[in-house]
Amino acid sequence: MSPQQVKELLLTKFEEKDVQVDGEGAKFHVTIQSEHFKGLMPVKRQQLVYGCLTEQIASGDVHAVTMSLSTHS
């Protein structure tokens, strides 16, 4: 998968301006700054992101995802 394809999947939940994706092959780094994370513990934030990528992780198209997740300052 390409970073753009991963980003398109994340855009089902998050806004364009909030999402950045880097990486190649099946390994990606995702940076999201969103109000969706307000009041959520880190694990719950990660679960929101993983929820957008469930099928791709199961198929092996996405193997590793590192995340930087925060709310707007």
DSSP file (Angstrom, degrees, kcal/mol; ACC not computed):
  #  RESIDUE AA STRUCTURE BP1 BP2  ACC     N-H-->O    O-->H-N    N-H-->O    O-->H-N    TCO  KAPPA ALPHA  PHI   PSI    X-CA   Y-CA   Z-CA
    1    1 A M              0   0    0      0, 0.0    24,-0.2     0, 0.0     3,-0.0   0.000 360.0 360.0 360.0 155.3    0.0    0.0    0.0
    2    2 A S     >  -     0   0    0     22,-0.1     4,-1.9     1,-0.1     3,-0.2  -0.662 360.0-112.6 -97.9 159.3    1.0    3.6   -0.5
    3    3 A P  H  > S+     0   0    0      0, 0.0     4,-2.6     0, 0.0     5,-0.1   0.867 119.2  56.6 -56.8 -35.4    0.9    6.3    2.2
    4    4 A Q  H  > S+     0   0    0      2,-0.2     4,-2.3     1,-0.2     5,-0.1   0.888 104.9  50.8 -65.5 -38.1   -1.8    8.0    0.2
    5    5 A Q  H  > S+     0   0    0     -3,-0.2     4,-1.6     2,-0.2    -1,-0.2   0.900 111.3  47.9 -65.3 -40.5   -4.0    4.8    0.3
    6    6 A V  H  X S+     0   0    0     -4,-1.9     4,-2.0     2,-0.2    -2,-0.2   0.923 110.9  52.0 -64.3 -43.8   -3.6    4.6    4.1
    7    7 A K  H  X S+     0   0    0     -4,-2.6     4,-1.8     1,-0.2    -2,-0.2   0.907 105.4  54.9 -59.8 -42.5   -4.4    8.3    4.4
    8    8 A E  H  < S+     0   0    0     -4,-2.3     4,-0.3     1,-0.2    -1,-0.2   0.879 107.8  50.0 -60.0 -37.9   -7.6    7.8    2.3
    9    9 A L  H >< S+     0   0    0     -4,-1.6     3,-1.3     1,-0.2    -1,-0.2   0.901 110.3  49.9 -65.7 -40.7   -8.7    5.0    4.7
   10   10 A L  H >X S+     0   0    0     -4,-2.0     4,-2.5     1,-0.3     3,-1.8   0.782  97.2  69.8 -68.9 -26.5   -8.1    7.3    7.7
   11   11 A L  T 3< S+     0   0    0     -4,-1.8    -1,-0.3     1,-0.3    -2,-0.2   0.592  80.9  75.3 -70.3  -8.6  -10.1   10.1    6.1
   12   12 A T  T <4 S+     0   0    0     -3,-1.3    -1,-0.3    -4,-0.3    -2,-0.2   0.736 116.4  18.4 -69.8 -20.5  -13.2    8.0    6.7
   13   13 A K  T <4 S+     0   0    0     -3,-1.8     2,-0.2    -4,-0.2    -2,-0.2   0.678 126.2  47.7-116.7 -32.7  -12.9    9.1   10.4
   14   14 A F  S  < S-     0   0    0     -4,-2.5     2,-0.2     1,-0.0    -1,-0.1  -0.726  82.5-102.1-117.5 161.2  -10.6   12.1   10.4
   15   15 A E    >>  -     0   0    0     -2,-0.2     3,-1.7     1,-0.1     4,-0.6  -0.517  30.6-116.2 -83.8 150.4  -10.3   15.4    8.5
   16   16 A E  G >4 S+     0   0    0      1,-0.3     3,-1.2     2,-0.2    -1,-0.1   0.870 113.8  54.0 -49.3 -46.7   -7.8   15.9    5.7
   17   17 A K  G 34 S+     0   0    0      1,-0.2    -1,-0.3    15,-0.0    16,-0.0   0.668 106.8  53.9 -68.0 -15.7   -5.9   18.7    7.6
   18   18 A D  G <4 S+     0   0    0     -3,-1.7    15,-1.8    14,-0.1     2,-0.4   0.580  95.9  77.7 -93.2 -11.8   -5.5   16.5   10.6
   19   19 A V  E <<  +A   32   0A   0     -3,-1.2     2,-0.4    -4,-0.6    13,-0.2  -0.864  43.7 169.9-116.8 131.5   -3.8   13.4    9.0
   20   20 A Q  E     -A   31   0A   0     11,-2.3    11,-2.8    -2,-0.4     2,-0.4  -0.998   9.9-172.6-131.8 137.6   -0.2   12.8    7.8
   21   21 A V  E     +A   30   0A   0     -2,-0.4     2,-0.3     9,-0.2     9,-0.2  -0.996   6.2 173.5-133.8 130.7    1.1    9.4    6.7
   22   22 A D  E     +A   29   0A   0      7,-2.4     7,-3.0    -2,-0.4     2,-0.3  -0.911  31.2  76.1-127.1 157.6    4.6    8.4    5.8
   23   23 A G  E     -A   28   0A   0     -2,-0.3     2,-0.3     5,-0.2     5,-0.2  -0.824  51.7-119.7 138.5-173.9    6.1    5.0    5.0
   24   24 A E  E >   +A   27   0A   0      3,-1.7     3,-2.2    -2,-0.3     2,-0.4  -0.979  69.2   7.8-160.0 163.7    6.4    2.4    2.4
   25   25 A G  T 3  S-     0   0    0     -2,-0.3     3,-0.0     1,-0.3     0, 0.0  -0.469 128.2 -31.8  63.3-116.9    5.6   -1.2    1.8
   26   26 A A  T 3  S+     0   0    0     -2,-0.4    37,-3.1    36,-0.1    38,-2.2   0.207 119.2  90.1-119.7  12.2    3.6   -2.3    4.8
   27   27 A K  E <   +Ab  24  64A   0     -3,-2.2    -3,-1.7    36,-0.2     2,-0.3  -0.949  52.3 171.6-117.7 128.2    5.1   -0.1    7.4
   28   28 A F  E     -Ab  23  65A   0     36,-2.6    38,-2.6    -2,-0.5     2,-0.5  -0.948  29.8-146.0-137.4 151.9    3.7    3.4    8.1
   29   29 A H  E     -Ab  22  66A   0     -7,-3.0    -7,-2.4    -2,-0.3     2,-0.5  -0.988  23.2-163.7-115.6 123.7    4.0    6.3   10.5
   30   30 A V  E     -Ab  21  67A   0     36,-3.0    38,-2.5    -2,-0.5     2,-0.5  -0.919   8.3-171.0-112.3 128.9    0.7    8.1   11.1
   31   31 A T  E     +Ab  20  68A   0    -11,-2.8   -11,-2.3    -2,-0.5     2,-0.4  -0.982  13.0 172.0-118.3 121.3    0.4   11.5   12.7
   32   32 A I  E     -Ab  19  69A   0     36,-2.5    38,-2.3    -2,-0.5     2,-0.5  -0.994  17.8-173.4-133.3 130.0   -3.1   12.7   13.5
   33   33 A Q  E     + b   0  70A   0    -15,-1.8     2,-0.3    -2,-0.4    38,-0.2  -0.956  32.7 148.2-119.5 108.5   -4.1   15.8   15.5
   34   34 A S    >   -     0   0    0     36,-2.7     3,-1.2    -2,-0.5     4,-0.1  -0.990  58.8-131.9-147.9 147.6   -7.8   15.6   16.0
   35   35 A E  G >  S+     0   0    0     -2,-0.3     3,-1.5     1,-0.2    36,-0.1   0.639  99.9  81.3 -71.2 -14.3  -10.5   16.6   18.5
   36   36 A H  G 3  S+     0   0    0      1,-0.3    -1,-0.2   -23,-0.0    35,-0.1   0.760  89.3  55.4 -59.6 -23.1  -11.8   13.0   18.2
   37   37 A F  G X  S+     0   0    0     -3,-1.2     3,-2.4    33,-0.2    -1,-0.3   0.532  76.3 127.9 -88.1  -7.1   -9.1   12.2   20.7
   38   38 A K  T <  S+     0   0    0     -3,-1.5     3,-0.1     1,-0.3    -3,-0.0  -0.284  83.6   2.5 -58.4 126.1  -10.2   14.6   23.3
   39   39 A G  T 3  S+     0   0    0      1,-0.3     2,-0.3    -2,-0.0    -1,-0.3   0.455 103.1 124.6  79.2   2.0  -10.6   12.9   26.7
   40   40 A L    <   -     0   0    0     -3,-2.4    -1,-0.3     2,-0.0    -3,-0.0  -0.747  61.1-123.3 -98.7 142.4   -9.4    9.5   25.4
   41   41 A M     >  -     0   0    0     -2,-0.3     4,-2.0    -3,-0.1     3,-0.4  -0.382  37.1-100.9 -71.1 158.4   -6.6    7.5   26.8
   42   42 A P  H  > S+     0   0    0      0, 0.0     4,-2.4     0, 0.0     5,-0.2   0.854 121.8  54.0 -52.3 -40.5   -3.8    6.6   24.4
   43   43 A V  H  > S+     0   0    0      1,-0.2     4,-2.2     2,-0.2     5,-0.1   0.909 108.4  49.0 -63.6 -41.1   -5.1    3.0   23.9
   44   44 A K  H  > S+     0   0    0     -3,-0.4     4,-1.6     2,-0.2    -1,-0.2   0.870 109.5  52.9 -66.1 -36.2   -8.5    4.3   22.9
   45   45 A R  H  X S+     0   0    0     -4,-2.0     4,-1.5     2,-0.2    -2,-0.2   0.934 110.0  48.0 -62.0 -46.3   -6.9    6.8   20.5
   46   46 A Q  H  X S+     0   0    0     -4,-2.4     4,-3.1     1,-0.2     5,-0.2   0.884 106.8  56.9 -62.2 -38.9   -5.0    3.9   18.8
   47   47 A Q  H  X S+     0   0    0     -4,-2.2     4,-2.0     1,-0.2    -1,-0.2   0.862 102.8  54.8 -62.8 -35.5   -8.1    1.8   18.6
   48   48 A L  H  X S+     0   0    0     -4,-1.6     4,-0.7     2,-0.2    -1,-0.2   0.917 112.5  43.3 -61.1 -42.7   -9.8    4.6   16.6
   49   49 A V  H >X S+     0   0    0     -4,-1.5     3,-1.3     1,-0.2     4,-0.6   0.945 112.8  50.3 -69.2 -49.0   -7.0    4.5   14.1
   50   50 A Y  H >< S+     0   0    0     -4,-3.1     3,-1.1     1,-0.3     4,-0.4   0.838 101.2  65.4 -58.7 -32.3   -6.7    0.7   13.9
   51   51 A G  H 3< S+     0   0    0     -4,-2.0     3,-0.5     1,-0.3    -1,-0.3   0.812  99.9  51.2 -59.7 -30.6  -10.5    0.6   13.3
   52   52 A C  H << S+     0   0    0     -3,-1.3    -1,-0.3    -4,-0.7    -2,-0.2   0.667 116.6  40.3 -77.3 -17.4   -9.9    2.4   10.0
   53   53 A L  S <X S+     0   0    0     -3,-1.1     4,-2.4    -4,-0.6     5,-0.3   0.219  76.1 117.5-117.8  12.8   -7.3   -0.1    9.0
   54   54 A T  H  > S+     0   0    0     -3,-0.5     4,-2.4    -4,-0.4     5,-0.2   0.891  79.4  43.9 -52.8 -51.0   -8.8   -3.4   10.2
   55   55 A E  H  > S+     0   0    0      1,-0.2     4,-2.0     2,-0.2     6,-0.2   0.888 114.3  50.0 -64.5 -39.5   -9.1   -5.1    6.8
   56   56 A Q  H  >>S+     0   0    0      2,-0.2     6,-2.0     1,-0.2     5,-1.1   0.856 111.8  47.8 -70.5 -34.7   -5.7   -4.0    5.6
   57   57 A I  H ><5S+     0   0    0     -4,-2.4     3,-0.6     4,-0.2    -2,-0.2   0.924 111.8  50.3 -68.8 -44.6   -4.0   -5.3    8.8
   58   58 A A  H 3<5S+     0   0    0     -4,-2.4    -2,-0.2    -5,-0.3    -1,-0.2   0.862 113.0  46.1 -61.8 -36.8   -5.8   -8.6    8.5
   59   59 A S  H 3<5S-     0   0    0     -4,-2.0    -1,-0.2    -5,-0.2    -2,-0.2   0.646 113.3-116.8 -81.7 -14.8   -4.8   -9.0    4.9
   60   60 A G  T <<5S+     0   0    0     -4,-0.8    -3,-0.2    -3,-0.6     3,-0.1   0.409  83.7 119.5  91.5  -1.9   -1.1   -8.0    5.6
   61   61 A D  S   <S+     0   0    0     -5,-1.1     2,-0.5    -6,-0.2    -4,-0.2   0.840  83.8  37.7 -62.9 -31.5   -1.3   -5.0    3.4
   62   62 A V        +     0   0    0     -6,-2.0    -2,-0.3    -9,-0.1    -1,-0.2  -0.986  68.2 163.7-119.9 120.0   -0.5   -3.0    6.5
   63   63 A H        +     0   0    0    -37,-3.1     2,-0.4    -2,-0.5   -36,-0.2   0.817  64.4  20.2-103.7 -42.4    2.0   -4.8    8.8
   64   64 A A  E     -b   27   0A   0    -38,-2.2   -36,-2.6     2,-0.0     2,-0.4  -0.995  56.9-177.0-137.1 136.0    3.3   -2.1   11.2
   65   65 A V  E     -b   28   0A   0     -2,-0.4     2,-0.4   -38,-0.2   -36,-0.2  -0.975   4.9-168.6-133.3 118.9    1.8    1.3   12.2
   66   66 A T  E     -b   29   0A   0    -38,-2.6   -36,-3.0    -2,-0.4     2,-0.4  -0.847  19.9-156.0-100.6 147.5    3.6    3.7   14.5
   67   67 A M  E     -b   30   0A   0     -2,-0.4     2,-0.5   -38,-0.2   -36,-0.2  -0.957  28.7-170.4-133.5 141.9    1.4    6.6   15.7
   68   68 A S  E     +b   31   0A   0    -38,-2.5   -36,-2.5    -2,-0.4     2,-0.5  -0.951  29.0 176.6-122.4 107.0    1.7   10.1   17.0
   69   69 A L  E     +b   32   0A   0     -2,-0.5     2,-0.3   -38,-0.2   -36,-0.2  -0.947   8.3 144.4-121.7 128.8   -1.8   11.0   18.1
   70   70 A S  E     -b   33   0A   0    -38,-2.3   -36,-2.7    -2,-0.5   -33,-0.2  -0.947  41.8-109.8-151.3 169.4   -2.9   14.3   19.8
   71   71 A T        -     0   0    0     -2,-0.3   -36,-0.2   -38,-0.2     2,-0.1  -0.568  52.7 -81.6 -94.7 167.7   -5.6   16.8   20.1
   72   72 A H              0   0    0     -2,-0.2    -1,-0.1     1,-0.1   -38,-0.0  -0.457 360.0 360.0 -67.6 142.3   -5.4   20.4   18.7
   73   73 A S              0   0    0     -2,-0.1    -1,-0.1    -3,-0.1    -2,-0.0   0.486 360.0 360.0 -69.6 360.0   -3.5   22.7   21.1
